[in-house]
């Protein structure tokens, strides 16, 4: 590192924050104003400091970018899927950042119709995202939504697919979520609150009319709920979904009668979660009714949808988490999870015996993918592991034969999955719980405590972090790194209770699990504190902030992407996107027991005078999920408080939001910064 580069020092403007007679002094609250030139100047100063401090790694970043890009098949195409008489696919051209959406009528050999070339649409924009593509039943029109800022605020438009004309209908400030009624002229879409960005309303638009005259179909008054709208796979019903962390409610409408009123499927009951799938004259319901915490499958006639009419189809199992179902004309496909691994079960409607797809790896990921065709024997699913590239597979549920439609190519000629070892080990948490860790590394690794190891985790919202393949990760593995995923509580990796035991007043289990996993890989000789690195983003960034306050001496370096670190202040501010909808995840700090518990672990509130690991922290100025000022304030406070001289970098993307850069290769540039941070600390040159 170049010496004598002066780190920026954020000015101190103390602000007193009081709740329940508890007083917090926030010296950096003023950073919560993206329109303040002084704030922008500070963020730019942090960027300048980061760039100067890492100038010696610029060549490494460039080489990493080239290396990672060289493994990617640039002129790539998805496996086409059949929907309503057309084969749809997404492809990329060499040298281009954005996808091209296309279709072919009736046959894969038919003439290609370009639906959208996002490379053309993205011209002139630093950020571009197309979302919500929905095609009308007559295949003539498509709705699509565009975000050019990164705050997930979309503009909805309509394209005539026969003429290529973009219709004058333009609807601002929407979520991007829309669906067509069966009359091919009525569109249902969701709007969001302009300030909180909560999806709170469903509107109805008639093709060719002024959007200002669109009619409000449904408004969600409860600010802990958000709404969505979609059409059932059977195409018989339009569905409005209302969801919070713990409760769901649905409304249904015959898709042939878009001007009728939506009817409540089952009114909300706090703690009752359910989802619906239509088939024949019935609805199948995946639900936690009757204390089925791992969920069960029930059914009811479409004429009587209240929960008192629901009947069991697949009973609750304490050892098996029911995750998803796919309904076909002749088969029910159930995605479930047991012992931390995905299972896919095929159940013929004729009752001739169910069976599981066979998976033999020690740690892997399997999942159903695009299955929009109802009348077919073919199930499309995906499979990958930490050493096995992702495959798209068509499985014939009648003949029980499979066809690999595509396996992810790793270009460059040097990759051989047999050169890598995957394993799943179980760490001992301090309370006796066994925590699974999935890991991958090159053959020949010696457990001599000298190996660099990158430990990743998330641990919130019940999101399971499955073992997946990454071409970019090879740049670390081939240089001696071990890569590991800690399946800590707060996710649903081992079932619903795994999630319940890592949220609200049990949130600290998430952090302690990660620390115990870190100690375990050290104890088993995979690495040592001098070579252990940790990584997490968003709620996983909260995890990073908590563990470095609690056990900073375990890690040589930490990467925190768009970290949620100012928990108490954010959860007290109901104007911030996502806040009120997350009370069931973190707790409502307007209730004292939750306030006190949050404050006890909130990374920003618990920064203390101690030595911290080397830190690389990233954020986006336009992030609508974790506002940029959280990491900015955190870095400012760390600089003023910590007792070490280790690296502390804040890297602010001034053009992007929560997901970072939008182009597929621009994202590699961001990753090359993270990798160069790790490799530089390990004194590995490229």
N, C-alpha and C positions, 0 to 999 in steps of 0.2 A: 504494500500500500504506500502511496505517496504521503510523506509525512507533512506535518504542519498545515494541514487543510482544516480551516476553522469551521466547526459545525454551527449551523444556524441556532440561534437562541430565541425562542418565542417570547414575546413580551408577556408580562404578567399583569392581568387585569382581574383582581380577585372578585368573584361573585359568590355571594352567600346563598346556599340552597338549604332549605329547611323543611323537614318532614318529621312528624311525631316528636317534636322537640329535639330532633337530631339535626345537627348543623354540619354541612359539608362545605368546604371552601374550594371552589373550582377556579383555579388561576387561568385556565385556558378556555373557558366557556365561550369567549369572544370568537373563537375559530368557527363557531356555528353560524356562519354568514358568508355564503359563497359570493355574494354581491359586494362584499367589502374588499376594496383594493388591497388593504393591508393583509387580509387573509390570503388572497391570491399571491401576493408577493412572498409571503412566508412559505406557501406550498412550492412555489418556484425555487425558492432558496433551498429547500430540502432536496428538490430534484437536482439542482446544480451541485449540491454537496455530494449526493449519491454518485452522480456522473464523474465528478472529479476524483472522488475517493476510489472509484472502481475503474478508472481510466486504464489501469494496467491490465484489466481483464477484458478490455474491449475486443481484442483479437480473439480471445477465448470465446467470448459471446458469439462473435461472427462465425468462428469455426464450429461451435456447437449448433448454431442455427443451420448452417450448411449441412452438417452431419445429420441432424434430425430431419431436415427437409429431404435429403437424399434417400431416406428410407421410405418415403411416402410416394405412392403411385399417384402422380399429379393428374393424369387424365383418367380419373377413377369414375366408376358408376355403381349405383346401388343395384340390388337385385330387383327387377321389375315386379310389381304386384298387380293383380287384376282387380279392377273395381268398376262395376257397372258398365262392362263392355270395353273398357280401356285398360291398357297396361301403362302404369305410371312408374317413373323412375327419376332419380336425381343424379346428376353427373357434374364432374368438374373438368375444366380444360387446363392443360399445362400452363403454368404461370399465372393462373387466375385465382383469386381469393374466394370467390363466392360461387354458390351452386347454380346450376341450370335445371329448372324443373320442366319435364317434358312428358308426353304420353304418345301412345300408338293405339290406333283403333283396331280392336279385334284380334290382332296378331303382332308378335314381336318383330315380324318382317315388314309390317306396314310403315308408311311414311311417318317420320317423327314430327310431332307438333310441339313447338317450343311454347310452354305456358309462361314461364318467366325466366329471363336471364338476369340474375341478380347482379352480375358484374356491370351491366349497363345501368341498372337502376341505382347502383351504389356510387356511380360517378359523381364527384363533387362533395361526397360526404366522408368525414373521418370515421364515422361509425354507421353501420347499416345492418338491419335485421328485418327479414321478411318472415311473417308468422301467420298462423290461422288460415292456411289455404283450405278452402272448402268449395267443392264443385256441386252445382245444381243437378237434380235428378235427370234432366234432359241433356246433361253434359255440355250445355251451351255457355254457362256463366261460371265464374269463379270469384269468390270473395278472397281478399288478401289484405294483410295489414303490414304497415311499415313503421319502424322506429329508427330515427336517424340521430338519436341523442344517447341512447343507452339507459334511459330511465324507465323503459318498459311502458312508455306512453305511445300508443299506436294511432295511426290514421287508417281507417278502413275504407277500401275502395273495391270496385267491381270491374271485372274484365270480361268482355265478350270473347270467348275462346274461338269462335268461328271467324270473326272479323279482325281480332287483335285489338279492338278499340277499348280504351279505358273509359268507362262511363263517367258522366259528370257527378254521379252520386259520390260524395266524399263525407265521411263521418269522423270527426276529430275526437281526441281524448277517449279512446276505447282501449280495451285490454288486448284486442287481437282475436278474441274468441267469438266465433259466429257459426251459424248453421242455417241451411235452407229448409224451408217447408217443402212439401211435395208438389206445390203448385208452381214451382220454379220462379216465383216472383216475390215471395215473402222471405225476409231474412231476419233471424233473431240474433241479437248480439248483446254483449255486455259492456257497460260503461263503468268508469271508476271515479271515485271522489278526486277532485283536482288536487287536493292537498295531501290526503293520506294515501292515495292511490289504491284504496280498497275497492275491489270490484263489488259494487253495491246495487246495480240495477240491470234489468234486462229490458231492452227496447225491441220494437218491431219496425222494420223498414220495408216499404213497398218499392220494388224496382222502378226507377225513373221518377220518383217523387223527391221533394225537398226534405233533406234529413231533419230540418228544424221541425217538421210536422210528424216525425216518428212518434209512435205511441209508446208510453211506458207500460210495460207488461207486468213487471214486478219490481218492487223496491225493497231491499233488505234494511230494516231499521236497526237491527242489532249490530253494533259496530264490531262485535267479535266474530261475525260471520262474513264470508265472501260468497259470491255467486258465480255460476258458470252455466252455459247452455250447450246442449248437444243433441244429436239424433241417435236413437237406438240403432244397433246393427241390423235389426229386422226392418228398419225404416218406417215402422208403424207409429212411433212416438217421438215427439220432441220433449226433452227433459230439461228442467231447470234444477240445478243442484245448489243447495245452500250448505255450507260447511264451516265448522269451527274445529278447533283441535280435538274436541271430545264428542261433538254432536253433529249429525247430518239430517237433512230433510230434503225431499224431492217433490217436484210438481211435474205432472205429465199432461200432455196434450196430443191428440191424434194429429199426426203430421199432415193428413189430408184436410184438416179443418183448422188452419192457422188463425182464424179470427174467433174461434171459440175461446173459452176461459180455461186456463190451466187448473188442474185439480190436484190437491195435496195427496201424495201417495201415502205417507204416514207422517203425521205432524211431529215436530221435534220434541224429544224428551231428553233432558240433559243427561249426557252419558251414553245415550243410544246412538250407535254408529251403524249405518247400513249403506249398501250400494245396490243398484238394481240392474238387471239384464233381462230383456224381453225375449221370450221364445214361445211360439205358438199362441196359445191362449193364456199363458202364464207369465209371471215375473219370477225370476230367481233372485234371491236376496242374500248377499253376504253380510253378516251382521254379528255384533257382540251381544245380541239379546240374550237374556237369561244368564248373565254373567259369563258368557262365552268369550273370555278375554282373548283367546287365540282365534276367534271368529269361527262361525259355522255357516253352512249353506242351507237356506230355507226356500220355500216357494209358496206362491199364492196365485189365485186366479186374477186376471187383469180386471175383473169386475168387482172384486172385494180386496182392497189393497192394505187395509189397516193391519197392524201387527197381530191383532187377535186372530187373524186368519192364516198366519204364516205357519207352515208345517216343515219339520226337519227333513232335509235331504242328505246332508253330510253332518254328522253330529260333531260337537266340540271335542277337541282332543288336547289335553294339557301339554302334550309333547310336540304337537304339530301346529304351526302357524299357517292359517289359510290366507294367502296373499291376493289371489286374483283368479277369475274364471274367464274362459273364452267359450262362447256358445256357437256350435255349428248345427247344421240340420240333423246330422246323425250322431253327433258326439258332444259331450261336455268335457272340456279340458280344464283341469284344476292345477294352478301353480301354488305350491306349498313349500314350507321350509321346516326342516327338522335337523337338530344337531348343528345348526348354523349353515346348512347347505340347501340349495335349491332342489326341488323335486317337481317333475311334471307328470301328472296322472291323467290318463285317457279313460273316459267312461262312456261306452256306447249307450245310446238311449234305449237300445233294444234289450239291455240287461245281460249281454253275453260276456260279462267279465271285464273288469277294469285292469289296467296294467300301467306300469311306470316306464318312462323312457330310461334306458340304462346309462348311467354316468359312473365312471370308475375312478376318476382322479381323486386325490386326497383333498384338494381344494380347487374349486372351479366356480364358474357362473353360468347358469342356464336360464333362459327366459323366452317366453313367447314374444313374437315381434308383430309384424303387420299381417293381421288376419281379418281383413275386411270382407272377404268373400264368405257368405253364409252357407251356400250350397256346394260344399267341397269336402273331399276326404283328406285334403292336404293341410297339415298344420305346419306353419313356418315358425321356427324357433332359432335362437342364437345360442352359441356355446363358445366359451373361451376360458382360459386359465392364465395364471401369471406368466407362464412360459409358452402357452399355446395361443397363436393369433386367433382373432375372432372369426367364427364361421357363421354363415347363414345357411340353415338346413331346412329342406322340405321333407317332412315325414308323412308318409301315407298311413293314415290311422287304420285303414282297412287291411292293407297287405303287410303292415308293420315294416316297410322298407323305407330307407332314407336316401336322399340325394343332396350332397353338399353343393349348394348353388354358388357359393363364393367363400373363399378363405382369404382373409386379409393378407395382402402381399407385403413382405418386408424386403425392400430393394437393397441393393448394395452387395449381395452375394455372400455376406459373412454370417448371416443369422442361421442358426440351427438350434431348434428348441431342445435338442438332446444335450446341448452344452450347459443347460441350466437345471438347477434343482429347485423344486417347489416343496414346501412342507407347511404343515399346520401344527403349531405347538400351543400348549395351554399354560398360560401364566397363572400364578397363584396370587389372587388379590388379598389384601390384608384381612378381609372379612371371611376368607375361605372360598370365595367364588372363583371358579376357573374361567379365565378370559382367553378366548382363542386369538391367535395371531397367525395370519397368513404371510408367508415370506417367500422370496425368490432370490437366488444368487447363482453365480457361475460355479460349475463343478470345480473341485479342488480347493475349496475354501477351508482354511485352517481356523479353528476356533481358538485363536491366540489373543483375543481381545484387541487386536490391532485393526480390525476391519471397520471401515466407515459404514454406518447403518443409518438409513433414513426411515423413521417411524412415522407413519401417517395415521390419522384418525379424524372422525367427525363427531359422532356421539350425541346427536340431538334429533328431535322431531320423529323419532322412530325410523330414521333412514338407515337402511342396512348398507354397509360398505363391502360389497362382494369382491372376491379376487378377480381381477381383470387384467387383460394384456395391454401393454403400452409399448409402442415402437420407440417413443422418446426416452423411456426409462432405460433402454439399452445403453444409452450414453453414460449412465451411472453404473449399471451392472458390469459392463465390459471394462470398467476402470476400478473394479474391486468392491463396489458398494453392495451391501445387502439392502433390499427394499422390503419393508414390512408394513402390514396393515393391522392395527390393533382394533379388534371388534368389541369395543368397550360398551358398557351400559349407556343407555340413552338412544342407541340404535335399536332396531328390531332383529338383529342378527340371530338371536337365540329365542325369538318369540316376543309376544307382547309384554310379558313381565320384565323382560330385559330392558324395554323402553321405559316402563313405569318406574323401574328402580333407578332411572337416571334422569329424572325430571323433577320439577317443582322443589319440594323440600328434601329430595334425594339427589339433587343435581351434582353434589360434590362426589358422588360415586363415580361419575364420568371422569373427573380429573384424577381421582385416586387410582382408578383402573389404569389410566394411561401411565401414571407414574410407576405403578406396580409392573406394568408390561415393560417399561423402560429398565427397571431394576432387573427384571427376569432375563432380558436379552444380554444384559451385562453379566449377570450371574452365570449364564450358560456359555459365556466366552465368545459370543458372536461379536461383541464390540466392547467399548469402555467409554466412560464419560468424555474422554478426550476425542472420541470419534463418533459419538452418538448425536444424531440430528433429528429434529422433530418438525412436523409440517401439518398445518391445518388451515382451512379457509372458512370465512363467514362464522357460523356457530363453532366450527372447528378452530377458528381464530380466537374465539373466546377460550376454548380449551387450551390453546397455546399460551394465552395471557395468564390463565389461572395456574398452569403447571410451572411456569417460570417464576411466578411469585412464590409458589409452594416448594419447588425443588429445583432451583436454578443450576445447582452444581452437577445435575445429571447430564446436561447437554452442552455440547460445544457450539452449536448453532441452531437457530430456530427460524423457520419461514412461516409467517402469518399473512395469509392473503385475505384482503377485505375483512379484517377481524372485527367482530362484535364484542367490544371491550368495555364500553361505558354503560353497563347493564342497567344500573339504577336510574340514571338520568334519562336514558332512552325509554325505559318502560314507564316512566312517569309522564312522558310527553305524548299525549294522545293524538297530536297532530302529525307525528312521524309515521310514515308508511309501515304497516305490519304490527304496530305496537298493540293495539287493543285485541287484535286477533290472536295474540300470543300469550295472553294471561294464563291460559291452561297449560302452556309449555313451561313458562318461567315463574308464574305467579303474578298476582296483581300487587304492586308495591304500595298501593293505597291501603292495603291490609298490612298491619304492622309486622306480623310474623314473616310475611314474604319480603317486605322491605328489609328487615334485619338480616334474613338469610341471604338475599341477593347482595347486600352490601358486604357480607362476610367473604364473598368470593369474587365480586366484580373486579376484573383485572385493573381497571383504571383507578378504582378507589383503594386498591391494595398495593400499589407500587410503593416500594420501601427502599431505604438506603441499604443496598446490598449489591453484590456483583451479579450481573445478568449475563447470559450467553450472548454470543454474537447474534444480531437480529436483522433480518431482512423483512420489511413490512410493506405491503403494497395496498393501494386503494385506487378508486376511480372517482373523479370529481363529480360525476353525474349518478353515482350509485344511489338507487332508490331503496335498497334493502338494508345495507349498512352504510349510513351516511359517512362521507369522507372525513368529517370532523372527529369521528371516534378514533380511528388510528392516528390522525394528526395530533389530537390532544394527548393520546397515550404516549406517542413518541416525544412530544414536548415535555411531558412530566417525567418520563424515563430519563431524558437527557439531564434534567435538573436534579434528579434524585439518585441515580445509580452511582455506585462507587468504583466501577471498573473503567477500563479504557477500550473495551471490546467494540466491535463495529455496531453501529445502530443506524440503519438506513431506512428512510421512508421514500418509496417510489410511487409517485402519483401520476396516473394516466389522466391527463387533463381533457381527454376526448372520449372517455368510456365510462361505463357503469359497473354494476356488480359482476358481470361476466367477463370483464376485461375487453381486450380488442376483439373486433367482430370478424376480421378476416382469418382464414384458417392458418395462413403463414405468419400473420402478425402475432397470433397467439403463440407461435413457436419462439418469437423474439422475446416475449415475456418469460417464457419457460427457460430460455437460454440465460436470462439474468439470474434466475433462481439456481440453476445448475452451476453457473460460474461462481456464485456465492459459496456453494458447498465445496466445489473442487478447489477453489482458491484457499479456503480454510484448511483443506487437506494437503495443500501444496502439490496438487496434481496439475501438471501443465498440459496444454493441448496445442 
